[in-house]
Amino acid sequence: MRRNLFTLVTAFAFAMTGKVAAQSSPAQNPPAQTNPASVALQSKKSDSKEAKQPKKKKTAAAADTDNSAAPDKVLYDRAIKDIKKGRHEVGRLTLQTLINTYPDSEYLAKAKLAIADSYYKEGGTANLTQAIAAYKDFIVFFPFLPEAPYAQMQVAMTHYKQMEKPDRDRSEARAAEDEFQTFLKKYPNDPLVSQSMQRLREVQEILAEGEFRIAYYYYVKPDRRAAAGRLISLTKRYPLYSQSDKALWLLGDIFEKSEKKEIAAIYLARIVRDYPLSPLAGDAKTKLVGFGVPVPQPDPKALAWMQAEQSAPRPKQGFISKPMALVTTGPKKEKITSAQSGNPQMELDTDNVSVADILTGGGGQARLGAAGGSAPSANTAVVEVATPGSGASGGSTVEAPADGQPAATDPNASGAPPADSGTPAAAGSSADATGAATDGTQPANGQPGAVGTKPADGSQPPATTNGKESTSKKKKGIKKIIPW
């Protein structure tokens, strides 16, 4: 009986434990079917997925219809996408396929311009050369499209991008100057005019800086003739150059040391008139007073221009930029110091410097102010016309030929001051001083004619055989021995 009772108790315990386990397991892990919210959310997601699949099929079908309708547009869009992602060669091949396959496509001009832009963006000497050729081809084939000014601007910018420092090769800078001038002449009303003018001012600053460095080398050497020849053309062609006042000061010093104070006064007067805010203006006024020449008044337009330049915002060079300038190849400082306003030089570069350019301080070049009166009369008194066969009064060396051509001068005034070698002066070599005969064969005293005399009949005068030293040479020799 005890055994039966134990069996019943054990069976009852097992039954109770199974019932408790069955009641606890559904509370801990409820099935998904029992939650109506989750069931509704899953049904909505499945419905949205099923709704999206037909839309994708519809867009793919629309793309297929577009490909069949405009294959040239598809090629163009695909090439532009490749170029934007840096796959320039792949994009150019696609564009070339478009040009060869669809020669009458409306995307033909855009494809040619995109090829040129691809070469420009990729960079490198070879690619930039190809870009120049591609842009010029676009201008030739499509001169009347609205993109033609942009193509011309890009040609100039390609040369601008390859410019070297002022003391290096300046061929790219000269080419950039020509292309910017071409753009301004062909498209004066284009929105890119202001940007082109500023780039042209920067290019001309680089060219002028290179010319000034060479002239300053000859000035220090010293070789006054070579320095004066470069400085005269520099001040004539680039009046917006940041160191034009210093170039004029060097010219005044060169002619003053060459005993040509009348010509030196012309260049010093230009400093006072055209660059009134220059640090050298005060010293120029002092020298003009010492020469006994009237001091000109500052040009109001030149004064306004210099004030605008001083107040113009310019980027400042950082602490690391100066040492890094020794490593970089392109110009940096010249782009910062270039003029921010004013009309750049629009004429072609010529190496000819006439006598009038020297004696008038710049020839026919328009001054900076453009409306400020002429130079003082005392500064141009050095120019005096003499009749053939007779010397000019006051020691002038200018003679007027009988054929009506412009007056020619002696060797000392033919474009640069005399060298320091002590050559005889020709100021007193006129026909009146030597007493040359009117037929040009023999003077009245029986001696040969002096060097620099011109017979009335136009024949060549005989060479000098007297062997006498001129007084100016003797004075220079004495000055070398006794400085005072």
Number of C-alpha atoms within 10 A of each C-alpha: 6 6 7 8 9 11 11 10 11 10 10 11 10 10 11 10 10 10 10 10 10 10 10 10 10 10 9 8 8 10 9 10 9 9 10 9 11 12 12 10 11 10 11 12 11 10 11 10 10 11 11 11 10 11 11 11 11 12 11 12 12 12 13 11 11 13 14 11 11 11 13 21 16 15 20 24 15 15 26 22 14 17 21 12 10 14 15 21 16 15 25 23 13 21 26 19 16 23 19 11 11 14 11 9 15 11 18 19 15 15 23 21 21 21 25 26 20 24 21 24 15 15 15 12 11 9 16 23 16 17 26 23 13 22 24 19 16 21 18 11 12 13 14 10 12 10 16 20 22 17 24 22 22 22 26 25 19 21 22 23 15 19 23 19 20 21 15 11 12 18 14 18 26 19 18 26 26 18 23 29 20 16 24 21 12 12 14 13 10 14 11 15 18 13 10 20 21 20 22 27 25 25 28 27 27 28 23 25 21 17 18 24 16 15 25 20 13 17 20 10 10 13 18 25 19 18 27 26 19 22 26 23 22 22 24 20 22 19 25 23 25 17 19 23 26 17 24 26 22 22 31 26 20 24 22 17 15 17 13 18 20 22 25 28 29 25 29 29 29 23 28 24 25 28 23 22 19 17 12 17 21 13 15 23 20 13 18 22 13 9 14 12 19 15 21 19 15 20 22 16 16 22 18 13 20 20 13 15 18 12 8 11 10 13 9 9 11 8 8 8 14 12 10 10 14 8 9 12 13 16 18 16 16 21 19 16 17 23 24 21 15 18 14 22 19 15 9 9 12 8 8 9 18 13 19 17 17 24 22 17 26 24 16 10 15 12 18 19 19 13 12 16 11 8 17 15 10 14 24 16 12 19 19 16 17 17 13 18 23 19 24 22 13 10 14 20 26 21 23 18 16 12 6 7 8 12 17 16 17 17 14 18 18 16 20 23 25 23 14 13 8 13 14 16 16 20 18 20 20 24 24 15 13 19 18 27 18 16 13 20 16 17 17 13 11 9 14 18 27 23 16 20 26 23 21 17 12 13 11 11 18 14 11 13 10 10 6 7 10 13 11 15 15 12 11 17 12 12 11 9 8 8 7 6
